[in-house]
């Protein structure tokens, strides 16, 4: 797998651009969401390969407003510190996962990463202004205690979901790692995600994007 492997999605609003980069040792999805009208960019899960990520950020041409982590596992946070240092943008993660940022190593997977520190911790229901939009925080524990999803909403309603490692195409996040809980994860998905508009696209932390309608109908963990 080639590091970077960039994909750009076509969204309903022409002012919005969404890029997906596969970064880091296991090709974690990092998303760059840019609002041309507001001239702002949000980076979700800067997983690693900072030079590649930085080239993509520069290519969009807008300042980074937020650096957001869906959770604190090593494969989603590898370029946090470098992006913080380069942009000065605030790094945000749920309070329950914030301590993971500072460990600098994952003993189970035998990997090291540059420690970072949250500028702000997130809670369920928080709303982050982004141009004419907002990113709403949904606390979805189960993969990790502090796992979250971000729902982009505008005047016309909800637009899309960044699901981190909570929900994948036809699968869910693993729950056998420290702090994981299968029951909590299924409860999170059923109570926080499935009640949303089933037409919404879902952009997960690994693999291709999907739609809530398809997950409701075909995901074997949700039947």
N, C-alpha and C positions, 0 to 999 in steps of 0.2 A: 504493500500500500504506500503510495507516494504521500509524504507529508504535505499538508495543505488541502489538496483535492477539493478546490473551491466550487461551490454550487451557488448560483443566484436564483432565488424564487421570484416569480411574478406575483405581486400582490394587487389587491383591488385598487388601492390608492396609489396613484403614480408618484406621489411625493415620498413614498416609503420604499426603501430598498432593504432586502434581507439576504445576507450572505451566510453560507455555512462553510466552515473550514473544519477538516478532520485533523486534529492536532495531538501531539504527545505520543507516548509510547504505544498506546492501543487505539489511536484514531478516534478520540473523543470529539463530539460535535461542539464546536464553538460558534456562536452566532453573533453577527454584527448587524444591528438594526439601525438604520439611518433615516432621519426625517429631513428631506431636502429643504422643506419650507422653513423649519426651525433651525436648520444647520446644526444638528445634534446627532451623535451616535451613541448607542448603548452596546456594550460588549457583555455577552452572557457566557460564562464558563471559559475563561482564557486558559485552555488546557495545557499549553506548552508551545514549543517551537516559536518562541517570541519573534525572531526575525521575520518569519512568514506572516505571523499575525500582524506585526507592525506594518509590513508592506500593504496588507489589505486595509488596515485602518487609514493609512496615508492615502491609499487609492480612493477611498470614499471622500476624503477631503474635509471632514467635519470634526470638530472637537469631541472627545469622548466625555459624555455627561455622567455616566454611571458605569461601574464595573460590577456585575452581578454574578453571584455564585448560586446555583440551584442547590448545592450541598457542598460538604467539605472534603470529599474524597480526593486523594492525590491526583487522579487523572483528570480532574476538572479545574484544578487551581494552580497548575504548574507555572503559568506565566503571570499570575496575579501581581507579584512583587514588581516585576519589570514593567508591567503596564501601569501600575500605580506610579512608579518613579518617573516614567516617561511622560505621563499625561497629567498627573495631579488629580485625576478623577477619584471620587470616593468609592471605596470597595465596600460592598454590602453582602451580608449573608445572614441567615437566621441565627439567633442567639445560641441555640442549642448546638450548632455546628461550628461556631466561631473558634472554639479552642483548637479544632483540627488544623486551622490555618497555620498555627505557630509551631507545630510539631517538627516539621522539616523532614520527616521520614515516616514511611509506612512499613512496619516490621513484617507484616504478613506478606506483602508483595515485594519486599526488599528493594524499595525505591526511595530515593531522596528527592526533595524539592526545596526550592527557596522559600523559607517561611514568609508569611505576610500577616498583616493585621487589619481587621475590619475597621473601617471608619464609622460605620453605622451597622447596628444589628436590626434585623427585620422581624416583624411579627405578622401573624395572620391578619389579612385585611388592610395592610398598609397599601397606600397608593403613591406611586412615584410619577410625578409629572414628566411628560416627554413630548415636547411640542404641543400639538393639538390633541395628544393622546395621554393615556396614563397606563402604567404597568401596575396591575393589582397583584398583591402577594397572596398566594394560597398556601398555607402550611399543610404539607402532605407527608407526615412522618410515616416511616415504615422501611424505606431503604436506609435512611439515617434518621436520627431523632429530629434533625433540623432541616430535612428536605423540604423544598418549596417548589411550586410552579408559578410562573409569571403569565398573567393573562393581559394581552394588549387590548385596550378598549378605546374607542373614539366616540364621536357624536352619534354614529350609526349603530353603536353597540359593540359587542365583543368582536375582535378581529382574528385572533390566533392565540395559541397556547404554547409556551415553552415548558416542557414537562420534565426536564432533567432526567433522572433515573427513576422517576415514579412510574411512568407509562411509556412503553415502546410499541412499535407496530407488532401486534399479535403477541405481546409479552408484557411483563412487568419487571421492575427492578428486583435484583436479588436481595434476599432478606437473611442470608446466612452470615453476614459480616457483623462485627461488633455494633450493637445498637439497633440492629435490624429486627423487624417484626412483620411476619406475613399478615397477621390479622390486622395490624395497624395500617399496612400498606393497602390492603383491599378496602378497608374502611375509608381511607383517605380518597382513593379513586372513586368509590361509590358515592361519597357524600360531597366531595369538592369538585370533581371533574365531570362525572357523568350527568349531573343536573344542568350543565352548561349546554348551549346550543350545539346539537349534534353535528351541525354542518362545519363546525370550527376545525381548521387544520391544527394538528399537533406536531410540534417539532421537538423530538426527544434528544437525550444526551448521547445516544448511540443509534446508529442505523438510520433508515429513511424516515421521512415524515409520514404521517397517517392522518386519519380523520376520526373524530369521536364516534360518528355513526358506525364506521367500520369496526371500531373496537367494541362498541356495544354489541354488535351482531356476531363478530367472529373471534374476538379474543377469548381463548379457552379459559383464562383465569377469571373472566368476568361473567361467565354464563350462569 
